[in-house]
Amino acid sequence: MKRMQIWLFSAAFVTGALIAGATFRHTPKAGAEGAQQPQQSPPTLAAAVDRDISVVEKQIIDVAEAMPEDKFNFSPESLNIRGSDYKGVRAFAVEVKHVAASNWFIWSPLTGEKLPEGLGDEGNGPANIKTKAGIIKFLKDSFALGHRAAATLTTENMLQAPGNSKSTRLRLAEFGVSHAYNHFGQMIECLRMNGIIPPASRPEIRVTANGCRSMHSNRGESHE
Protein backbone atom coordinates (compact mmCIF):
# COMPACT_ATOMS: atom_id res chain seq x y z
CA MET A 1 0.00 0.00 0.00
CA LYS A 2 2.79 2.35 0.93
CA ARG A 3 4.57 1.52 -2.32
CA MET A 4 1.37 2.31 -4.25
CA GLN A 5 1.04 5.68 -2.50
CA ILE A 6 4.64 6.54 -3.41
CA TRP A 7 3.96 5.57 -7.08
CA LEU A 8 0.80 7.70 -7.23
CA PHE A 9 2.59 10.65 -5.68
CA SER A 10 5.44 10.33 -8.20
CA ALA A 11 3.02 10.12 -11.14
CA ALA A 12 1.13 13.18 -9.92
CA PHE A 13 4.38 15.09 -9.50
CA VAL A 14 5.59 14.23 -13.04
CA THR A 15 2.22 15.12 -14.57
CA GLY A 16 2.20 18.43 -12.76
CA ALA A 17 5.72 19.20 -13.93
CA LEU A 18 4.81 18.43 -17.56
CA ILE A 19 1.75 20.70 -17.40
CA ALA A 20 3.76 23.46 -15.79
CA GLY A 21 6.48 23.10 -18.42
CA ALA A 22 3.98 23.26 -21.26
CA THR A 23 2.34 26.30 -19.73
CA PHE A 24 5.70 27.99 -19.33
CA ARG A 25 6.64 27.28 -22.97
CA HIS A 26 3.37 28.69 -24.32
CA THR A 27 3.19 31.72 -22.05
CA PRO A 28 3.93 34.91 -24.08
CA LYS A 29 7.06 36.69 -22.95
CA ALA A 30 6.52 39.99 -21.25
CA GLY A 31 8.22 43.20 -22.28
CA ALA A 32 9.50 44.44 -25.61
CA GLU A 33 10.35 40.96 -26.92
CA GLY A 34 6.81 39.74 -26.39
CA ALA A 35 5.34 42.86 -27.95
CA GLN A 36 7.30 42.26 -31.15
CA GLN A 37 5.54 38.96 -31.82
CA PRO A 38 2.46 39.65 -34.02
CA GLN A 39 -0.66 37.69 -33.26
CA GLN A 40 -1.67 35.34 -36.07
CA SER A 41 -5.15 35.85 -37.46
CA PRO A 42 -7.48 32.87 -37.05
CA PRO A 43 -8.06 30.84 -40.25
CA THR A 44 -11.08 31.85 -42.31
CA LEU A 45 -13.53 29.82 -44.35
CA ALA A 46 -12.51 31.70 -47.50
CA ALA A 47 -8.83 30.87 -46.92
CA ALA A 48 -9.57 27.18 -46.35
CA VAL A 49 -11.58 26.85 -49.57
CA ASP A 50 -9.01 28.90 -51.49
CA ARG A 51 -6.32 26.45 -50.38
CA ASP A 52 -8.39 23.51 -51.67
CA ILE A 53 -8.77 25.23 -55.03
CA SER A 54 -5.04 25.96 -55.22
CA VAL A 55 -4.14 22.30 -54.68
CA VAL A 56 -6.40 20.90 -57.42
CA GLU A 57 -5.50 23.81 -59.70
CA LYS A 58 -1.81 22.87 -59.60
CA GLN A 59 -2.59 19.19 -60.19
CA ILE A 60 -4.82 19.86 -63.21
CA ILE A 61 -2.57 22.47 -64.84
CA ASP A 62 0.55 20.33 -64.36
CA VAL A 63 -1.14 17.39 -66.11
CA ALA A 64 -2.45 19.58 -68.93
CA GLU A 65 1.00 21.06 -69.54
CA ALA A 66 2.61 17.60 -69.44
CA MET A 67 0.70 16.41 -72.51
CA PRO A 68 2.67 17.22 -75.69
CA GLU A 69 1.11 19.52 -78.27
CA ASP A 70 0.94 16.75 -80.91
CA LYS A 71 -0.97 14.47 -78.53
CA PHE A 72 -3.25 17.05 -76.99
CA ASN A 73 -6.28 15.74 -78.91
CA PHE A 74 -5.58 12.14 -77.94
CA SER A 75 -8.58 9.92 -77.22
CA PRO A 76 -8.41 6.37 -75.79
CA GLU A 77 -10.85 5.38 -78.53
CA SER A 78 -8.02 5.75 -81.08
CA LEU A 79 -6.08 2.86 -79.48
CA ASN A 80 -8.74 0.29 -80.45
CA ILE A 81 -8.00 -1.79 -77.35
CA ARG A 82 -9.69 -5.17 -77.63
CA GLY A 83 -12.57 -5.54 -75.18
CA SER A 84 -12.59 -1.82 -74.33
CA ASP A 85 -15.47 0.59 -74.75
CA TYR A 86 -14.06 4.08 -75.24
CA LYS A 87 -16.47 5.13 -77.97
CA GLY A 88 -17.55 8.75 -77.45
CA VAL A 89 -15.04 9.40 -74.63
CA ARG A 90 -13.78 12.98 -74.55
CA ALA A 91 -10.40 13.65 -76.09
CA PHE A 92 -7.75 14.98 -73.71
CA ALA A 93 -8.10 18.55 -74.99
CA VAL A 94 -11.88 18.43 -74.56
CA GLU A 95 -11.42 16.99 -71.07
CA VAL A 96 -9.34 20.02 -70.09
CA LYS A 97 -11.87 22.39 -71.66
CA HIS A 98 -14.68 20.60 -69.83
CA VAL A 99 -13.00 21.21 -66.47
CA ALA A 100 -12.57 24.89 -67.32
CA ALA A 101 -16.13 25.31 -68.61
CA SER A 102 -17.54 23.54 -65.55
CA ASN A 103 -15.53 25.83 -63.28
CA TRP A 104 -17.28 28.79 -64.88
CA PHE A 105 -20.72 27.23 -64.54
CA ILE A 106 -20.11 26.21 -60.90
CA TRP A 107 -18.25 29.25 -59.53
CA SER A 108 -19.68 32.21 -61.48
CA PRO A 109 -22.89 32.31 -59.36
CA LEU A 110 -20.71 33.09 -56.34
CA THR A 111 -19.12 36.14 -57.96
CA GLY A 112 -21.99 37.18 -60.22
CA GLU A 113 -19.68 37.31 -63.23
CA LYS A 114 -20.98 36.83 -66.75
CA LEU A 115 -20.11 33.58 -68.54
CA PRO A 116 -17.55 33.84 -71.36
CA GLU A 117 -18.78 34.06 -74.93
CA GLY A 118 -19.30 30.74 -76.69
CA LEU A 119 -19.26 28.67 -73.52
CA GLY A 120 -22.27 26.67 -74.74
CA ASP A 121 -24.50 24.30 -72.83
CA GLU A 122 -22.81 20.96 -73.59
CA GLY A 123 -20.02 21.59 -71.07
CA ASN A 124 -17.08 21.27 -73.47
CA GLY A 125 -16.11 24.93 -73.66
CA PRO A 126 -15.85 27.31 -76.61
CA ALA A 127 -15.36 25.51 -79.93
CA ASN A 128 -13.00 28.21 -81.19
CA ILE A 129 -10.37 27.47 -78.52
CA LYS A 130 -8.32 24.66 -80.08
CA THR A 131 -4.60 25.13 -79.39
CA LYS A 132 -2.83 23.81 -76.30
CA ALA A 133 -1.81 27.33 -75.27
CA GLY A 134 -5.34 28.66 -75.72
CA ILE A 135 -6.93 25.79 -73.81
CA ILE A 136 -4.50 26.09 -70.88
CA LYS A 137 -5.14 29.84 -70.71
CA PHE A 138 -8.89 29.11 -70.61
CA LEU A 139 -8.19 26.62 -67.80
CA LYS A 140 -6.08 29.06 -65.78
CA ASP A 141 -8.68 31.82 -66.17
CA SER A 142 -11.35 29.48 -64.80
CA PHE A 143 -9.32 28.76 -61.68
CA ALA A 144 -8.70 32.48 -61.21
CA LEU A 145 -12.50 32.73 -61.07
CA GLY A 146 -12.47 30.02 -58.41
CA HIS A 147 -10.17 32.07 -56.20
CA ARG A 148 -12.45 35.09 -56.58
CA ALA A 149 -15.41 32.89 -55.68
CA ALA A 150 -13.67 31.57 -52.56
CA ALA A 151 -12.95 35.13 -51.44
CA THR A 152 -16.70 35.83 -51.24
CA LEU A 153 -17.33 33.13 -48.63
CA THR A 154 -18.04 33.99 -45.01
CA THR A 155 -19.50 32.05 -42.11
CA GLU A 156 -22.56 34.27 -42.45
CA ASN A 157 -23.32 33.56 -46.13
CA MET A 158 -21.91 30.06 -46.66
CA LEU A 159 -25.32 28.37 -46.31
CA GLN A 160 -27.10 30.86 -48.55
CA ALA A 161 -28.00 29.97 -52.14
CA PRO A 162 -26.72 32.55 -54.65
CA GLY A 163 -29.11 33.79 -57.32
CA ASN A 164 -31.37 31.07 -58.68
CA SER A 165 -29.14 28.24 -57.50
CA LYS A 166 -30.54 25.49 -55.27
CA SER A 167 -27.10 24.82 -53.79
CA THR A 168 -25.43 26.70 -50.98
CA ARG A 169 -22.40 28.89 -51.59
CA LEU A 170 -20.17 26.49 -49.69
CA ARG A 171 -21.34 23.46 -51.66
CA LEU A 172 -20.76 25.22 -54.99
CA ALA A 173 -17.29 26.30 -53.94
CA GLU A 174 -16.23 22.80 -52.91
CA PHE A 175 -18.11 21.01 -55.71
CA GLY A 176 -15.85 22.76 -58.21
CA VAL A 177 -12.90 21.16 -56.41
CA SER A 178 -14.35 17.63 -56.31
CA HIS A 179 -15.49 17.82 -59.94
CA ALA A 180 -11.99 18.84 -61.05
CA TYR A 181 -10.46 15.93 -59.13
CA ASN A 182 -12.80 13.52 -60.90
CA HIS A 183 -11.49 14.60 -64.30
CA PHE A 184 -7.93 14.82 -63.01
CA GLY A 185 -7.98 11.03 -62.72
CA GLN A 186 -9.19 10.64 -66.30
CA MET A 187 -6.52 13.03 -67.58
CA ILE A 188 -3.82 11.01 -65.82
CA GLU A 189 -5.00 7.88 -67.66
CA CYS A 190 -4.51 9.70 -70.97
CA LEU A 191 -0.93 10.53 -69.99
CA ARG A 192 -0.23 6.94 -68.97
CA MET A 193 -1.65 5.61 -72.25
CA ASN A 194 0.92 7.76 -74.05
CA GLY A 195 3.81 6.56 -71.92
CA ILE A 196 4.00 9.82 -69.94
CA ILE A 197 4.56 9.75 -66.19
CA PRO A 198 2.17 12.21 -64.47
CA PRO A 199 4.04 15.12 -62.84
CA ALA A 200 2.84 14.21 -59.33
CA SER A 201 4.34 10.69 -59.72
CA ARG A 202 7.72 11.77 -61.01
CA PRO A 203 10.54 11.26 -58.47
CA GLU A 204 12.43 14.30 -57.28
CA ILE A 205 16.13 13.76 -56.55
CA ARG A 206 17.56 15.88 -53.75
CA VAL A 207 21.19 16.11 -52.67
CA THR A 208 21.89 16.68 -48.98
CA ALA A 209 24.81 18.61 -47.47
CA ASN A 210 26.83 15.41 -46.98
CA GLY A 211 26.41 14.42 -50.63
CA CYS A 212 23.73 11.77 -50.15
CA ARG A 213 21.00 11.62 -52.74
CA SER A 214 17.38 10.91 -51.89
CA MET A 215 14.55 10.22 -54.28
CA HIS A 216 11.17 11.62 -53.26
CA SER A 217 7.75 10.97 -54.72
CA ASN A 218 4.13 10.84 -53.55
CA ARG A 219 4.46 7.08 -53.18
CA GLY A 220 7.41 7.05 -50.82
CA GLU A 221 11.11 7.77 -50.50
CA SER A 222 14.23 5.79 -51.28
CA HIS A 223 17.86 6.64 -50.53
CA GLU A 224 21.04 5.99 -52.44
PyMOL commands that set and color helices and strands:
alter all, ss='L'
color gray80, all
select helices_A, chain A and resi 2-26+32-35+45-66+69-71+76-79+92-111+132-151+169-193+199-201
alter helices_A, ss='H'
color red, helices_A
select strands_A, chain A and resi 204-207+213-217+220-223
alter strands_A, ss='S'
color yellow, strands_A
deselect
rebuild
show_as cartoon
